[in-house]
Each structure stands twice: as structure tokens, then as C-alpha cells.
């Protein structure tokens, strides 16, 4: 089947868009533009540097249309030529911004290529069974493209034999409409890997708006990659200061508290969710915790380490801790985790000093393929 010119043009345009996204991926991530323009399955990306088509004036050595008096570049009769406009004249070309809708799945693919992220392999038997479809049934109605030749021939042969129309000396079998049989979808049960992401964030007074924006951007890209790996993904949100609460997505990124910080409260609530709702035999579990590294006491940090080691880690694919730098956070909690879980592949920590640290943090979290 020949490829249509419009398909070639569309493919070329998508290649240009992909190239621009790859080149400016760091800028898109650090600015957070994509997060603010996301839909259910698409994001809108501004691409200001794609050149627009334009006419170029020149001489035409052959005789053809357009010959006559005048020189190249002169206005046509009835035109006024260059007229002054509002503002000062300039010599630089203007920028043309083009907004393009890109599927989030394509963004995840580009992120994986640029950060060299390995595909995730679900661990153990963590799978749910969901309804799928295979064309293993037979129906009396359907499109010709799904016509079942053998079944149709068999029905026609049976009808002609029963009616006495079949002649063994001249075995001509002609199906009629009532003989037609078609392949039909039949519901089946197929295994499908599923995952749950539990985001936890410190919302105490030391976590400001910029720190929360960094977490929001990083969570968007983590979600995009995990949805690219799992068809069934659930996301839960936990905020904490001295106490922990499960909230919706909007509250997670906008809630602000002024109390102290007790990290173990978030880990206890996360463990309750995982234990009661997401058994390791059926779910791939990914807890992500973001804070500025402050905890109210060393004894609570010891309790956090025990919760991770004894409860969460045995039921998780991987536990990720991102420490977002703030003017008030000490950054001690990451040091304590690194010391307690040195050599433990399921615990991954990262320092996020500013927005430029988002991509390295994502690579640290997702680069293990767990």
C-alpha cells in the first residue's frame, strides 16, 4: 500500500517535534511548563523555534507568468509599498510560537531515551487479572474482513446436502448470506501488571512554595514514566508535619502547615495503605518521600529506619527519598538513611538542590529498572 504524502509530512513533523523536545528537555522539566498544560493523555508544548514557510523573491531566467515592466521587489500596482507602523522599526526576525499537543506516552518514551532508563520488570507474582479480548469466537454477523472461510464453507455444504442441491459429480458449493460465519471477540482473562505510587511530602513550615513546585514537577515525570510501564497505575498522596493525612492531588501540592516534622507518621500511614489495600502478591509498590531533611528527633529517625526495614521494604519494589534543599532544612535525614541502608538496592536517595536537580533525581530513582 503506497504511503500518502500527508502521512510522510506528519511523520516528518513528529520527528521534528521529538527532536526539539529532546534538545530542550532540561528546559521543559525545570520550567514546569508541561505540568501546567497537561490533560488526561496529552500535554501542550510551546515550540518557538520552528521556522514558518515564507516566500523568497528572486529572478526567473525563463519567460513565463509575471513578466512585464518593473524590477524584482517593487510593489505591485495599487500597493503603497512600505508604510510606517506603530513602534520602532527593527531588523531582527520575530519569533513564532507554535503549540503542539504531544501524548504523555511520547514524553515518557523521550524521557526514557534521554535518561537511558531501563524498562521495569514486575517482581514476583505482582499481577492482576483483567478482561481482555481474542478473536476466538464465531458470529453470524460481522465485516467481510473477519469472515471465517472454513466455517462459511462448512455451513454452505451442510445446507446444500440437506436440501438435495449438492451434486457429488459436480461439487460446486456456493455460500449464501445465511451461511456466512465471522470471527468474533471472545472475552478472556489476561494477566496485567499493576502498580501503586504513594507520594509522601513534608508540608511543615520549612517547606516553601518553590520546594513544593519542584516536587510537583518531579512527580509529573515519574507518573509519566510509570504509566508508560504499567497499564493499571494508582496514585495515593500523603502529607505530614507532626501528623500524617491522606489527601487528594490538589491538596497535596497546595497544602501548607506550620507545625513541626515527624516523618514516622507518614511512614506508618503509608504502611497501613500498602498492608490493607495493596498486597505485594498483586501490586508493584513505589513509595516516594520528599522533605527538606528535618526530623523532630533522632529517636523518630530510628523509628523510620525500623519501619522501612521491617515493614515497607519487604513489600515494595523500591523506596525513594528526595531531599529538596530549603533555607531552613538541615538535610540530616538523607545522611541517616544513607548510613542505615548502605548497600541496600531497594533504598534510593537523591539531593535536589534546585530545579536543575530534577532530571538527575529522576534518573537515580528510575534508573534501576525495579
Rosetta blueprint (number, residue, H / E / L):
1 X L
2 X L
3 X L
4 X L
5 X H
6 X H
7 X H
8 X H
9 X H
10 X H
11 X H
12 X H
13 X H
14 X H
15 X H
16 X H
17 X H
18 X H
19 X H
20 X H
21 X H
22 X H
23 X H
24 X L
25 X H
26 X H
27 X H
28 X H
29 X H
30 X H
31 X H
32 X L
33 X H
34 X H
35 X H
36 X H
37 X L
38 X E
39 X L
40 X L
41 X L
42 X E
43 X E
44 X E
45 X E
46 X E
47 X E
48 X L
49 X L
50 X L
51 X L
52 X L
53 X L
54 X L
55 X L
56 X L
57 X L
58 X L
59 X L
60 X L
61 X L
62 X L
63 X L
64 X L
65 X L
66 X L
67 X L
68 X L
69 X L
70 X L
71 X L
72 X L
73 X L
74 X L
75 X L
76 X L
77 X L
78 X L
79 X L
80 X L
81 X L
82 X L
83 X L
84 X L
85 X L
86 X L
87 X L
88 X L
89 X L
90 X L
91 X L
92 X L
93 X L
94 X L
95 X L
96 X L
97 X L
98 X E
99 X E
100 X E
101 X E
102 X E
103 X E
104 X H
105 X H
106 X H
107 X H
108 X H
109 X H
110 X H
111 X H
112 X H
113 X H
114 X H
115 X H
116 X L
117 X L
118 X L
119 X L
120 X L
121 X L
122 X L
123 X L
124 X L
125 X L
126 X L
127 X E
128 X E
129 X E
130 X E
131 X E
132 X E
133 X E
134 X E
135 X E
136 X E
137 X E
138 X E
139 X E
140 X L
141 X L
142 X L
143 X L
144 X H
145 X H
146 X H
147 X E
148 X L
149 X H
150 X H
151 X H
152 X H
153 X H
154 X H
155 X H
156 X H
157 X H
158 X H
159 X H
160 X H
161 X H
162 X H
163 X H
164 X L
165 X L
166 X L
167 X E
168 X L
169 X L
170 X E
171 X L
172 X L
173 X L
174 X L
175 X L
176 X L
177 X H
178 X H
179 X H
180 X L
181 X L
182 X E
183 X E
184 X E
185 X E
186 X E
187 X E
188 X E
189 X E
190 X E
191 X E
192 X E
193 X E
194 X E
195 X E
196 X E
197 X E
198 X E
199 X E
200 X E
201 X E
202 X E
203 X L
204 X L
205 X L
206 X L
207 X L
208 X L
209 X H
210 X H
211 X H
212 X H
213 X H
214 X H
215 X H
216 X H
217 X H
218 X H
219 X H
220 X H
221 X H
222 X H
223 X H
224 X H
225 X H
226 X H
227 X H
228 X H
229 X H
230 X L
231 X L
232 X E
233 X E
234 X E
235 X E
236 X E
237 X E
238 X E
239 X E
240 X E
241 X L
242 X L
243 X L
244 X E
245 X E
246 X E
247 X E
248 X L
249 X H
250 X H
251 X H
252 X H
253 X H
254 X H
255 X L
256 X L
257 X L
258 X L
259 X L
260 X L
261 X L
262 X L
263 X H
264 X H
265 X H
266 X H
267 X H
268 X H
269 X H
270 X H
271 X H
272 X H
273 X H
274 X H
275 X H
276 X H
277 X H
278 X L
279 X L
280 X L
281 X L
282 X L
283 X L
284 X E
285 X E
286 X E
287 X E
288 X E
289 X E
290 X E
291 X E
292 X L
293 X L
294 X L
295 X L
296 X L
297 X L
298 X H
299 X H
300 X H
301 X H
302 X H
303 X H
304 X H
305 X H
306 X H
307 X H
308 X H
309 X H
310 X H
311 X H
312 X H
313 X H
314 X H
315 X H
316 X L
317 X L
318 X E
319 X E
320 X E
321 X E
322 X E
323 X E
324 X E
325 X L
326 X L
327 X L
328 X L
329 X L
330 X L
331 X L
332 X H
333 X H
334 X H
335 X H
336 X H
337 X H
338 X H
339 X H
340 X H
341 X L
342 X L
343 X L
344 X L
345 X L
346 X L
347 X E
348 X E
349 X E
350 X E
351 X E
352 X E
353 X L
354 X L
355 X H
356 X H
357 X H
358 X H
359 X H
360 X H
361 X H
362 X H
363 X H
364 X H
365 X H
366 X H
367 X L
368 X L
369 X L
370 X L
